[in-house]
């Protein structure tokens, strides 16, 4: 049986409802924690998978503890970002405002922000299959972004507006997928979790140098 254009339109998910739901949910949230799986996919199709535990707190504070395949630590104290690789005893330091780090899109989650002002395009990513059936995937194009930043994909549960995946897509089409599970909302970690002391003897590199 053929459906009329109006019937097909009625069956399409309401984009504005999803956008408003995300904004309302995360602007009211004080913090969250989750397990994460990070997958980097290059143009050649090679995939690198890492996993660990994530904590986010307003404003602009994050902690990523990597457990597999090697131990790493990524910390944002709200102003500065530190990425420490234990095996190399090396720290990459940058500012929150200037960072090009693929984890940076997570910082907007708990901001009181207007997505329509931050992104020039927000639409459904019709060619992107969700990891979990029933979820929707949004495509967002930032108004201002570093050269290596093309777009963001958000996979959202339409029932509760919970974001289950964030993907950063580079102009080359290489991508960083971050899949979240065991999400706990309104977890408020102490500020000490987001403080980083540069280890003795560690080599420090500045991203902006």
N, C-alpha and C positions, 0 to 999 in steps of 0.2 A: 504494500500500500504506500502511495506517495504522500509525503507530508508537505503541507503548504509552507511558504517561507516564514509566515508568522509562527507556525507550530515549531519549526526548526529553531527559530530564534528563541522561543519560550523555553526550549530544552537546553539552550546554551547557559553555562554557569554565569552568574552575575559578577562581572569583573569588579565593579565598584564595591559590591558587598564584600568580596574577598579582600580588596585593598583596605577598606575601612575596618574590616575585622582584624587584619594584621596590625594596623596602626593602633587600634584601640587596645588590643591584647598586649602588645609589647611596650607601649608607652606607659602602661600601668604596672608592668612587671618590674620588680626591684632587682631581680637577678635570676640566673638559672644555672643548672649544671647538667651535663650529658656525657655519655660515651660518644666518641667520634671515630669514624673511619675516613681517612683522607686518601683520595686516589688521584694521582697526577697522570694524565693521559697526554702523551706527546703526539705530534702529527704522524709519526711512524706507527702509532698504535701501541707503543710500549706503555705499560702501566706500572706505576710504583704505588704500593699500598702501605699506609702507616695507620696506627691506631693509638688511642689513649683516652684521656679524660679532660673535659673542658669545663671551666667555670667562668661565668660572665657576671659583672656587677656594674650598675650605674655609678658614675658615668665613665665610659671608655676604658673599663678595667676588664682584662681577660687573663686567664691562665690556661695554657695548654700543656699538659704533661703527656709526653709521648712515651709509650712503653714498648711498642713493637714497630719495626724490627730492631730499632736501637733507641737508647734513652736520649731524649731531647727535652728542652723546656723553652716555652715561649711565654713571655710575660709582658703585659701592658699595664703600667701603673696609672694610666690616665693621661699622661703627657709623653712618656718615653716608652719605647718598645725594645725588649731585649730577647734575642733568640740564642740560646746556649746549646751547643752540641758537646755533650760530655766527653765523647771519645776523642775529640779534637781539642778540647779545652779552649774553645773559641766562642766569642760573643759577637753577634751582629747587633748593632745599636742603631735606632732610628727614632724619629719623632712620630707621634700619632698622626699629626697633620700631613706629614710628607711621605709616609710609608707607602711602598709599593707591594707590601707583603700580601700574599694570597688570602691570608686570614682577615685582612682589613674589613671586608664586607660585613663581618660579624659585629663590628662596632656600631653599625647603624641600628641593630636590633632593639637596643634599649634606649635609643634616643627619642626625645619628643620631637618628631620630625614629620614633615608633610612629604609623603613619597612622591606626589605629583611635582613638587618643587625640586626634589633631589634627582629625579629621573625624567629624561625627556620622552622616553617611551616606556609604557607599562602595558603589556598585552599577554595573552595566553601563548605559550610556546607550543604551538600545535604539532610540531615535528619532534618534540622531546617526550619520550615515554617516561612516566613516573616510575620511581623505584618500587613504590607501593601502589597497588591498584586502588583506584578511587580518589587518589590525590590529584591535585591540579599543579601544573608547572607554569609559573609566570616568567616572562622575559622582561628584564629591566635594563635600560641603557642609561648610564649616569650622565648628568649634564657636565660634570667636571671629573676627569679621571686621568691617571698617568697614561703614558703612551702604550704601556703593556696591558691595558685594561679595556676590554671591548664591551662586555655585557655581563650581567648576573642572571642566573636562573634560580628561582626559589620554588621548591616543592612544598606544597601546603596541604594540610588536612583540612578540607572545607567544612568539616563538622565543628572543629574547635579552633581553626586558624593557626594551628601549631606548625611551625616551619620544621620540616624533617630533613631538608637538604638545601645547601647553598652551593652553587657552582660559579666559580669565576672563569670566564672565557676570555682568552687572550686574542689579539688581532690575528695571530697565526692559526687560531682555532684550537690550539692546545688548551687544556682545561684542568682546573683543580676542583674536584668534587669533594664536598664535606657532608657525610651522612651522619645524622644524629639519631641516637637511640637512648633508652632509659632516661628520658628527659625529666628533670625535676624543676618545676617552676617556683619562682619567688624564694629561691635559696639565696640567702644573703651571707656570703662568706666574709670573714674578717679582712680588713685591709692588708694585714700581714701576708695574706696569700698572694698579693699582687706587688709585693716588694721584691726587688732582685738585688742581690749583692754580688758584684763581679768577683768570681773566684780568684784566688791568689795565683798569679802567673799566667792568667788567661790572656789570649790575644784578643784585642778589641778592634773590630772593624766598624766604620761608620757607613751606613747606607748612602748618605748624601755626600760622601767624599769621593 
